[in-house]
Structures are given as C-alpha cells and as structure tokens.
Amino acid sequence: MRNFIKRPLFIVSAIALGILASLILGELILRFNPHPIFSRKVDFHYTYWDALGQRGVAEMGSLRPSSLLGYEHVPFQYSVGLRINSFGMVGKEYPIEKQPDTFRILLLGDSIAAQNGIREFLEERLNTGFSTDQKFQIWNAGVGSYDVRRYYLYLAHKGIHYDPDMAMIFFWLNDFDLNTFVYYQDARGIVRFDLPFRHLAGSFLLHPVLIKHSYLWRFLMARVEYMVSRLKGQKRFFLEEENGRFYLRKIQELCQQRGIPLYAVVFGDLKPWAEYKKYEQEQYATLCGVLRELNIPFLEIYTHIPEENLCGLKKYPADDIHPSREGENLIADVIYNWLHTTQNSLHVPLPK
C-alpha cells in the first residue's frame, strides 16, 4: 500500500521538478543569450543603450526606470530645463493636503504637457479670471512619449491619490499607438526593452513585475503575442482604436467612480491638414472617434487657430509637434475659453 501511494507522489514530484528545472534552464538561456534567433522571429528584442546617447533618459538624470510605467521623472531633477518637483511632476508643487477653497486639476499627457507652458498660462487665467475666492491648481503629470495606457496606469496608481477635482488629458496623434519601450538600469547602463505586446494590451499576463524580472516570461508573452496577431490578422489602426478604447474607457470608469469630470484636448501637427500624411489623418480620426463614442468632452485645439498661423507657432522650424512659448500662450487661451463655454466643466461658475 505504501509503495502504491509513494509511486504517484514520486511521479508527480519528478514532473514538478522537471518543469521547474526546465523553467530555470530556459530563464538562464535567455538571460545569458539575449538575442536568440527565435526571439527575433517574433519581433521581440531588447537593446543596451549608452546612457549618454539616450536622450531624455540620460539628460541630467531626468528619467528613471519604473516597473509600472516603464520610465518616469526623477524628483528634484530637471527635464528640458524644467524643474521636477517631489511628486515627479513638472513645474510648480503644491501641498498634498487640499484646502476647501482649492480646485485641483490633474493634467495627463506626453511631451506637449511636459513642456509646462500651457499649464502655466492656463492656471494663471483660471486664477485671475474669477471673482470668487476659488483657487485653481494644475498638477502636471505629463511625461514625454507617454500614451493612453500609461495615462490610465498613472491615474489609477498615483494620480487618483492626489484628490483631483478634474482630470484633463492632452492627446497627441499617436497616443493610441502604445509606446512599448520600458527602461531599466543595470551595471552596463540603460537597458531598453522593446515589448510590442499590442494584442495583449490590458491583459493580466503583462504583469509589470514578471515583465521586468523574467526573460523567459517576456519570451513566452512574445510568442503568445505573435500567435494572437496571426489569428486576429488585425491592421495597425484597428489595433490603435481597440487599445485606445480599452484604456480610455478604464480612465473614464475610474473618473466616474470617483465623481471626477474628465476632459480631453486633442493636439495635431503644427501644419495645415492637407500636409498631414494619410496615416496621421487616420490616427487623428481614430482618436476623435473614440472620444465621441465614449461621450468624453474634448477640444480639437488646432481647429480654433487659423491654419496659416500654425507654422508660426512651432518651437523649432523642424518641429511640427511642440509649440513655442507664444503658441502655448495662445493654446491656453483657447482651452480657457472652451472650459468657459463647456457646461458643468467646473464646480464654480466661470466668468462671462
């Protein structure tokens, strides 16, 4: 009888040990041989970057690795000449405890928000345009190259704890095209993992701890991603729309649960519509279409500025994305006027 019981236990134990040994062996193989040909076939790779050559990550140490967001601002550092406060946000810092007369707006976005000029001008207009004692704070959580997935992760795990009265997202054309770069620091400098898991976006399988620490798990997820992509056969813009809708709906649901109004501002390129490439027009249409579908109030910022004036608002002649200081001032005016005319945009009456 004892032998009868021991035999199945031995078999189960042997199988379990065999599986464990295989997992350890697979992890070691991928860890010490990071460029196997079977990884490249599924378009999964990671590369080492010289810390001095990686713009942004190395720039005065303004960014650091994050298992949640891939990378984030380093508190008390500088990014493009702008001070990062103790919360890892760009620009002015306010006490975490909110006073009764304070209306706090959490700003999410990529490098357009991170430039901080629009925030400064808009906050000034809100605070000087009221006859009440209400004080407005705009907490700028913008980080260069963030996307709609990171906007949700930041809001859910960090931003919501700052007790915002309103959330505003600065969207650019490609914010539904998920930025899959994840940065980590090791003895050799900056490590950049390119994790193109577009079909698995939102899946619990992409747990940040597993993705960060296990080479084997990243490889297995890359194989799953490849198989799912073959089964779905989806085109690029369908994926952008699907992922954008998924994360934007989660943002919307989170805001609704907390009673936080959600607003969006859509940016495009600083050039006439006729000069947009076809894929840029499709990205713009997809972004606005999902916002309309979810009934999220949004402002198409450059439809309020004459096309012939857009090129003159560039920060640099070859930069179609980032507005100059003059452009930021003008954009802040447009946003302020839009908030003024949007019903129920704030809990206090805007001036007429």
TORDRENVO-972943 format. One record per residue (C-alpha): residue in one letter; chain; x, y, z. Coordinates in pm, 1 decimal, padded with zeros to 6 digits. Layout:
<nodes>
<a,A,<X,Y,Z>>
...
</nodes>
This chain:
<nodes>
<m,A,<00000.0,00000.0,00000.0>>
<r,A,<00280.3,00238.9,00089.0>>
<n,A,<00454.5,00169.7,-00240.6>>
<f,A,<00123.7,00227.8,-00421.9>>
<i,A,<00098.5,00574.6,-00264.5>>
<k,A,<00464.5,00662.1,-00297.1>>
<r,A,<00481.5,00584.9,-00666.6>>
<p,A,<00227.7,00852.5,-00778.3>>
<l,A,<00385.2,01104.4,-00539.1>>
<f,A,<00726.1,01025.8,-00685.5>>
<i,A,<00593.4,01069.2,-01039.7>>
<v,A,<00421.5,01398.9,-00954.9>>
<s,A,<00731.9,01525.1,-00772.4>>
<a,A,<00955.1,01423.4,-01061.6>>
<i,A,<00731.5,01600.1,-01312.0>>
<a,A,<00718.9,01913.9,-01094.1>>
<l,A,<01095.9,01915.0,-01050.9>>
<g,A,<01140.0,01859.2,-01422.9>>
<i,A,<00913.7,02153.9,-01504.8>>
<l,A,<01092.3,02372.3,-01250.2>>
<a,A,<01432.5,02274.2,-01388.0>>
<s,A,<01314.2,02346.8,-01742.7>>
<l,A,<01187.4,02691.4,-01641.7>>
<i,A,<01514.1,02772.5,-01466.5>>
<l,A,<01714.9,02647.3,-01762.8>>
<g,A,<01502.2,02848.5,-02004.9>>
<e,A,<01541.9,03160.1,-01792.0>>
<l,A,<01919.5,03116.8,-01779.7>>
<i,A,<01948.9,03053.2,-02153.5>>
<l,A,<01755.0,03369.8,-02237.3>>
<r,A,<01929.6,03572.5,-01969.1>>
<f,A,<02281.1,03489.9,-02091.4>>
<n,A,<02193.7,03464.5,-02460.5>>
<p,A,<01956.0,03758.1,-02509.2>>
<h,A,<01947.3,03754.6,-02889.4>>
<p,A,<01839.8,03402.4,-02992.1>>
<i,A,<01710.0,03380.6,-03346.4>>
<f,A,<01373.1,03251.8,-03230.8>>
<s,A,<01322.0,03574.0,-03035.6>>
<r,A,<01392.8,03787.6,-03339.6>>
<k,A,<01137.4,03594.0,-03541.8>>
<v,A,<00860.5,03720.9,-03317.8>>
<d,A,<00995.1,04074.3,-03330.3>>
<f,A,<01093.6,04073.7,-02962.6>>
<h,A,<01422.2,04228.7,-02871.2>>
<y,A,<01594.5,04447.9,-02623.4>>
<t,A,<01897.0,04664.7,-02669.8>>
<y,A,<02157.4,04825.2,-02448.7>>
<w,A,<02185.6,05198.6,-02486.6>>
<d,A,<02479.7,05410.3,-02390.2>>
<a,A,<02346.6,05628.7,-02108.7>>
<l,A,<02496.2,05939.2,-02266.3>>
<g,A,<02340.3,05863.5,-02601.3>>
<q,A,<01983.7,05811.0,-02486.2>>
<r,A,<01806.8,06144.0,-02498.2>>
<g,A,<01575.1,06207.1,-02206.8>>
<v,A,<01672.0,05902.4,-02002.6>>
<a,A,<02026.0,06030.4,-01960.5>>
<e,A,<01951.2,06400.8,-01982.0>>
<m,A,<02067.0,06525.4,-01644.0>>
<g,A,<01918.4,06211.3,-01495.3>>
<s,A,<01564.5,06342.0,-01553.2>>
<l,A,<01408.7,05997.4,-01608.5>>
<r,A,<01438.8,05672.1,-01419.5>>
<p,A,<01310.1,05317.3,-01469.8>>
<s,A,<00963.8,05229.1,-01342.2>>
<s,A,<00816.6,04879.6,-01324.6>>
<l,A,<00470.1,05034.2,-01350.8>>
<l,A,<00518.6,05295.1,-01622.3>>
<g,A,<00841.1,05189.4,-01794.8>>
<y,A,<01003.6,05519.1,-01702.1>>
<e,A,<00912.2,05827.5,-01501.5>>
<h,A,<01051.8,06162.6,-01391.3>>
<v,A,<01311.5,06173.8,-01117.4>>
<p,A,<01200.8,06410.2,-00836.9>>
<f,A,<01410.8,06723.3,-00782.4>>
<q,A,<01582.8,06692.2,-01121.9>>
<y,A,<01548.6,06895.2,-01440.9>>
<s,A,<01385.2,06793.0,-01768.7>>
<v,A,<01449.2,07017.2,-02071.5>>
<g,A,<01538.8,07292.4,-01826.3>>
<l,A,<01220.6,07248.0,-01619.9>>
<r,A,<01225.0,07158.3,-01252.8>>
<i,A,<01070.9,06824.5,-01148.9>>
<n,A,<00901.0,06852.6,-00810.9>>
<s,A,<00892.9,06599.1,-00526.6>>
<f,A,<00592.8,06420.7,-00681.6>>
<g,A,<00781.1,06362.7,-01007.5>>
<m,A,<00570.4,06625.9,-01183.7>>
<v,A,<00686.3,06915.0,-01397.7>>
<g,A,<00677.5,07263.2,-01256.1>>
<k,A,<00513.6,07411.6,-00950.9>>
<e,A,<00449.8,07198.9,-00644.1>>
<y,A,<00154.1,07229.6,-00410.7>>
<p,A,<00096.5,07070.5,-00068.0>>
<i,A,<-00064.1,06727.9,-00093.2>>
<e,A,<-00335.6,06835.5,00152.6>>
<k,A,<-00602.5,07021.7,-00041.4>>
<q,A,<-00769.1,07324.1,00114.2>>
<p,A,<-01151.2,07361.9,00094.9>>
<d,A,<-01124.3,07657.2,-00144.5>>
<t,A,<-00895.2,07469.6,-00386.7>>
<f,A,<-00995.9,07322.5,-00722.1>>
<r,A,<-00729.4,07075.3,-00834.6>>
<i,A,<-00687.5,06969.5,-01199.1>>
<l,A,<-00469.0,06669.4,-01282.5>>
<l,A,<-00307.9,06706.9,-01624.3>>
<l,A,<-00202.6,06389.0,-01809.0>>
<g,A,<-00011.4,06395.0,-02134.3>>
<d,A,<00314.3,06345.7,-02319.0>>
<s,A,<00586.1,06596.2,-02407.7>>
<i,A,<00334.7,06865.9,-02507.1>>
<a,A,<00210.6,06870.8,-02148.0>>
<a,A,<00560.3,06817.0,-02007.2>>
<q,A,<00678.6,07142.0,-02170.3>>
<n,A,<00466.5,07300.5,-01894.5>>
<g,A,<00399.9,07634.0,-02063.5>>
<i,A,<00032.9,07562.8,-02139.1>>
<r,A,<-00020.1,07459.4,-01778.2>>
<e,A,<00136.9,07780.6,-01650.0>>
<f,A,<-00068.3,08009.3,-01874.3>>
<l,A,<-00394.2,07818.4,-01819.7>>
<e,A,<-00355.2,07812.4,-01443.0>>
<e,A,<-00287.8,08186.5,-01443.8>>
<r,A,<-00602.2,08253.9,-01647.7>>
<l,A,<-00817.9,08037.7,-01422.1>>
<n,A,<-00692.2,08213.4,-01111.0>>
<t,A,<-00721.0,08567.4,-01246.6>>
<g,A,<-01049.5,08518.5,-01428.4>>
<f,A,<-01263.2,08456.5,-01121.8>>
<s,A,<-01422.5,08697.0,-00880.7>>
<t,A,<-01461.8,08416.2,-00626.2>>
<d,A,<-01204.2,08300.9,-00373.4>>
<q,A,<-01166.1,07966.6,-00552.5>>
<k,A,<-00801.6,07877.6,-00614.0>>
<f,A,<-00700.2,07660.5,-00907.3>>
<q,A,<-00406.7,07420.2,-00913.8>>
<i,A,<-00296.9,07226.5,-01220.7>>
<w,A,<-00078.2,06929.5,-01131.6>>
<n,A,<00125.0,06846.4,-01440.9>>
<a,A,<00186.8,06471.2,-01473.5>>
<g,A,<00297.5,06496.7,-01838.3>>
<v,A,<00595.3,06281.6,-01941.2>>
<g,A,<00749.7,06265.2,-02287.0>>
<s,A,<00624.4,05981.0,-02513.8>>
<y,A,<00361.0,05858.4,-02268.1>>
<d,A,<00048.8,05704.9,-02424.6>>
<v,A,<-00309.4,05624.6,-02327.4>>
<r,A,<-00204.8,05307.1,-02143.6>>
<r,A,<00036.9,05499.4,-01924.8>>
<y,A,<-00221.0,05770.6,-01866.4>>
<y,A,<-00450.2,05506.4,-01717.4>>
<l,A,<-00176.9,05340.4,-01510.4>>
<y,A,<-00062.3,05674.0,-01372.7>>
<l,A,<-00415.0,05785.2,-01287.6>>
<a,A,<-00511.1,05453.2,-01126.7>>
<h,A,<-00196.8,05404.4,-00918.6>>
<k,A,<-00079.6,05759.3,-00849.5>>
<g,A,<-00291.9,06043.8,-00978.4>>
<i,A,<-00613.8,05941.2,-00808.8>>
<h,A,<-00440.9,05969.0,-00469.8>>
<y,A,<-00378.0,06339.7,-00527.0>>
<d,A,<-00753.8,06401.5,-00491.4>>
<p,A,<-00813.9,06582.8,-00822.9>>
<d,A,<-01141.2,06766.6,-00885.5>>
<m,A,<-01096.3,06726.2,-01258.9>>
<a,A,<-00877.4,06524.3,-01494.7>>
<m,A,<-00761.0,06661.3,-01827.8>>
<i,A,<-00567.0,06468.5,-02090.6>>
<f,A,<-00355.5,06631.0,-02361.4>>
<f,A,<-00375.2,06382.8,-02650.7>>
<w,A,<-00142.9,06385.4,-02948.4>>
<l,A,<-00198.7,06195.3,-03273.4>>
<n,A,<-00026.7,05870.5,-03180.7>>
<d,A,<-00133.7,05829.8,-02818.1>>
<f,A,<-00338.0,05519.1,-02905.0>>
<d,A,<-00026.8,05365.0,-03062.7>>
<l,A,<00113.0,05223.6,-02742.0>>
<n,A,<00472.4,05314.1,-02660.3>>
<t,A,<00616.6,04978.1,-02559.5>>
<f,A,<00963.8,05093.1,-02457.2>>
<v,A,<01049.3,05006.1,-02098.6>>
<y,A,<01371.9,05133.7,-01944.2>>
<y,A,<01574.7,04972.5,-01668.8>>
<q,A,<01910.8,05047.1,-01515.9>>
<d,A,<02182.2,04783.3,-01476.9>>
<a,A,<02559.4,04771.2,-01440.9>>
<r,A,<02607.6,04830.9,-01814.3>>
<g,A,<02400.0,05147.0,-01820.6>>
<i,A,<02049.0,05199.4,-01952.3>>
<v,A,<01861.8,04893.2,-02078.9>>
<r,A,<01572.5,04949.4,-02314.9>>
<f,A,<01325.4,04666.7,-02365.6>>
<d,A,<01100.3,04692.7,-02667.6>>
<l,A,<00791.5,04492.0,-02576.0>>
<p,A,<00549.8,04504.2,-02871.7>>
<f,A,<00256.0,04341.8,-02692.7>>
<r,A,<-00014.0,04532.3,-02874.4>>
<h,A,<-00264.4,04246.9,-02892.9>>
<l,A,<-00215.3,04158.8,-02525.7>>
<a,A,<-00255.9,04516.6,-02405.8>>
<g,A,<-00458.6,04517.4,-02087.3>>
<s,A,<-00400.2,04150.1,-02015.8>>
<f,A,<-00306.0,04038.3,-01664.6>>
<l,A,<-00033.2,03832.0,-01834.9>>
<l,A,<00166.9,04153.2,-01876.7>>
<h,A,<00219.8,04199.1,-01505.6>>
<p,A,<00498.3,04458.5,-01466.5>>
<v,A,<00691.2,04253.0,-01207.9>>
<l,A,<00705.0,03946.9,-01432.8>>
<i,A,<00784.8,04156.0,-01738.5>>
<k,A,<01065.7,04331.6,-01553.8>>
<h,A,<01235.3,04034.4,-01390.4>>
<s,A,<01179.8,03732.0,-01612.9>>
<y,A,<01341.7,03695.5,-01954.3>>
<l,A,<01152.6,03369.9,-02001.7>>
<w,A,<00817.4,03530.4,-01931.7>>
<r,A,<00887.6,03808.0,-02180.3>>
<f,A,<00980.0,03548.9,-02440.5>>
<l,A,<00666.4,03341.8,-02374.3>>
<m,A,<00445.8,03650.1,-02394.4>>
<a,A,<00613.2,03745.2,-02721.4>>
<r,A,<00521.9,03400.9,-02860.2>>
<v,A,<00162.8,03439.9,-02742.4>>
<e,A,<00150.8,03789.5,-02891.2>>
<y,A,<00274.6,03655.0,-03223.8>>
<m,A,<00015.1,03375.3,-03232.8>>
<v,A,<-00269.5,03607.7,-03136.4>>
<s,A,<-00164.8,03856.5,-03402.2>>
<r,A,<-00169.6,03582.1,-03665.0>>
<l,A,<-00515.1,03467.7,-03554.7>>
<k,A,<-00661.9,03816.6,-03544.5>>
<g,A,<-00490.8,03945.9,-03855.8>>
<q,A,<-00568.7,04297.0,-03741.4>>
<k,A,<-00432.6,04604.2,-03910.5>>
<r,A,<-00240.4,04874.6,-03733.3>>
<f,A,<-00516.2,05133.1,-03696.4>>
<f,A,<-00771.9,04878.5,-03580.1>>
<l,A,<-00529.4,04787.6,-03302.2>>
<e,A,<-00477.4,05150.5,-03208.1>>
<e,A,<-00851.7,05201.3,-03188.1>>
<e,A,<-00902.3,04883.5,-02985.5>>
<n,A,<-00627.9,04963.4,-02734.6>>
<g,A,<-00723.2,05329.0,-02715.1>>
<r,A,<-01086.2,05244.7,-02646.6>>
<f,A,<-00986.7,04987.1,-02381.3>>
<y,A,<-00768.3,05221.3,-02176.3>>
<l,A,<-00972.5,05535.4,-02230.1>>
<r,A,<-01283.3,05353.3,-02109.8>>
<k,A,<-01092.0,05243.1,-01797.1>>
<i,A,<-00989.7,05604.9,-01738.5>>
<q,A,<-01348.8,05715.0,-01784.5>>
<e,A,<-01484.4,05447.9,-01548.7>>
<l,A,<-01229.9,05535.5,-01281.8>>
<c,A,<-01318.6,05904.7,-01303.8>>
<q,A,<-01690.9,05827.6,-01291.3>>
<q,A,<-01645.0,05610.6,-00981.2>>
<r,A,<-01469.9,05899.6,-00806.1>>
<g,A,<-01700.5,06170.8,-00939.8>>
<i,A,<-01416.6,06339.3,-01130.6>>
<p,A,<-01506.4,06521.4,-01454.7>>
<l,A,<-01287.1,06406.0,-01744.9>>
<y,A,<-01191.0,06631.4,-02035.0>>
<a,A,<-00955.0,06589.9,-02327.5>>
<v,A,<-00764.2,06826.1,-02552.9>>
<v,A,<-00659.5,06686.6,-02891.7>>
<f,A,<-00340.2,06819.1,-03049.3>>
<g,A,<-00223.9,06760.8,-03402.5>>
<d,A,<00075.1,06872.6,-03603.8>>
<l,A,<00153.6,07240.1,-03642.9>>
<k,A,<00078.2,07236.4,-04014.4>>
<p,A,<-00224.8,07256.4,-04245.0>>
<w,A,<-00448.3,06947.8,-04266.5>>
<a,A,<-00356.7,06900.0,-04634.4>>
<e,A,<00006.9,06839.1,-04530.9>>
<y,A,<-00082.2,06554.7,-04294.9>>
<k,A,<00018.4,06212.7,-04418.6>>
<k,A,<-00259.5,05959.3,-04464.7>>
<y,A,<-00168.7,05762.4,-04152.5>>
<e,A,<-00163.4,06085.3,-03946.6>>
<q,A,<-00513.4,06171.0,-04065.5>>
<e,A,<-00626.9,05818.6,-03973.7>>
<q,A,<-00470.3,05845.3,-03628.1>>
<y,A,<-00641.7,06178.1,-03568.4>>
<a,A,<-00978.4,06048.9,-03688.7>>
<t,A,<-00945.6,05735.9,-03472.2>>
<l,A,<-00861.5,05938.2,-03161.7>>
<c,A,<-01150.5,06179.6,-03203.5>>
<g,A,<-01387.6,05897.0,-03298.7>>
<v,A,<-01326.0,05705.5,-02975.8>>
<l,A,<-01364.8,06022.3,-02766.9>>
<r,A,<-01701.6,06086.3,-02933.6>>
<e,A,<-01807.3,05725.1,-02890.4>>
<l,A,<-01734.8,05738.0,-02515.4>>
<n,A,<-01900.6,06079.1,-02488.1>>
<i,A,<-01592.6,06241.5,-02336.9>>
<p,A,<-01592.6,06621.4,-02387.0>>
<f,A,<-01290.0,06716.5,-02596.5>>
<l,A,<-01140.7,07013.2,-02771.6>>
<e,A,<-00971.5,06991.3,-03113.2>>
<i,A,<-00722.4,07261.2,-03035.8>>
<y,A,<-00597.0,07349.0,-03382.9>>
<t,A,<-00943.4,07385.1,-03535.0>>
<h,A,<-00961.8,07707.0,-03331.8>>
<i,A,<-00642.9,07851.5,-03481.3>>
<p,A,<-00621.5,07961.9,-03847.0>>
<e,A,<-00419.8,07708.4,-04047.3>>
<e,A,<-00197.3,07978.4,-04191.8>>
<n,A,<-00084.1,08066.3,-03838.5>>
<l,A,<00006.8,07714.8,-03723.2>>
<c,A,<00358.8,07700.2,-03869.5>>
<g,A,<00446.5,08023.6,-03690.1>>
<l,A,<00371.2,07862.7,-03354.4>>
<k,A,<00643.2,07596.7,-03377.4>>
<k,A,<00905.3,07582.4,-03107.3>>
<y,A,<01167.2,07496.0,-03370.8>>
<p,A,<01129.9,07519.7,-03750.7>>
<a,A,<01167.9,07142.5,-03799.1>>
<d,A,<00947.3,07050.8,-03502.2>>
<d,A,<00582.7,07004.4,-03604.6>>
<i,A,<00475.5,06884.9,-03259.6>>
<h,A,<00581.1,07122.6,-02983.4>>
<p,A,<00451.0,07479.7,-02971.9>>
<s,A,<00664.0,07779.9,-02889.0>>
<r,A,<00608.6,07995.4,-02582.1>>
<e,A,<00381.2,08215.6,-02791.2>>
<g,A,<00195.1,07907.2,-02910.6>>
<e,A,<00149.5,07779.4,-02555.9>>
<n,A,<00003.7,08114.4,-02453.8>>
<l,A,<-00243.1,08109.1,-02742.3>>
<i,A,<-00339.0,07745.9,-02675.0>>
<a,A,<-00402.8,07824.8,-02307.9>>
<d,A,<-00644.0,08096.6,-02421.8>>
<v,A,<-00829.5,07851.3,-02645.5>>
<i,A,<-00858.8,07592.7,-02365.1>>
<y,A,<-00971.7,07853.9,-02114.0>>
<n,A,<-01242.2,07983.1,-02348.5>>
<w,A,<-01354.4,07626.6,-02416.9>>
<l,A,<-01385.1,07548.8,-02047.0>>
<h,A,<-01577.0,07871.0,-02009.2>>
<t,A,<-01836.2,07760.2,-02264.3>>
<t,A,<-01849.2,07391.5,-02163.7>>
<q,A,<-02143.7,07315.2,-01937.3>>
<n,A,<-02060.0,07179.9,-01592.4>>
<s,A,<-01688.8,07193.7,-01669.6>>
<l,A,<-01608.1,07320.6,-01319.8>>
<h,A,<-01780.7,07327.1,-00984.3>>
<v,A,<-01770.5,07706.8,-00977.0>>
<p,A,<-01911.1,07947.8,-01236.1>>
<l,A,<-01666.9,08067.0,-01497.6>>
<p,A,<-01663.6,08438.2,-01572.4>>
<k,A,<-01866.2,08566.7,-01867.5>>
</nodes>
